[in-house]
Amino acid sequence: KRLSETPAEDVIANHVMGIYELAAIHLSNEPPAVDAAKIAIDAMSAIMAGLQGRLGQNENVLREALQQIQIAFVQISEQHTLREESEEGSQS
């Protein structure tokens, strides 16, 4: 009953933040699980795009969270790629 009384945009925002956290967890692994993080980030992005303008007061926070995790993804995946290339070069 309580869930049915909660605005849908609030429930969706909560799930989107869960996807954000999933991406962050995968990026914080050592080594980072960039493929898994990308799936979560893409899912978050798809939800945000599909519901643009319909998430009420949560939308700005979610948009900022998406931008932050996308930036983190780029930085971490670049570092991960450089680390792998360095390891391959030292094995040659």
Residue pairs with C-beta under 8 A, 6 or more apart in sequence:
3 11
7 56
9 51
9 54
9 55
9 56
9 58
10 56
10 58
12 47
12 51
12 55
13 55
13 58
13 61
13 62
16 44
16 47
16 48
16 62
16 65
17 62
17 65
19 40
19 43
19 44
19 47
20 40
20 44
20 65
20 66
20 69
22 40
23 37
23 40
23 41
23 44
23 69
23 73
24 37
24 69
24 72
26 32
26 33
26 34
26 36
26 37
26 40
27 33
27 34
27 37
27 69
27 72
27 73
27 76
31 80
31 83
32 76
32 77
32 80
34 73
34 76
34 77
34 80
37 73
37 76
38 73
41 66
41 69
41 70
41 73
44 65
44 66
44 69
45 66
45 70
48 55
48 62
48 63
48 66
52 59
53 59
55 62
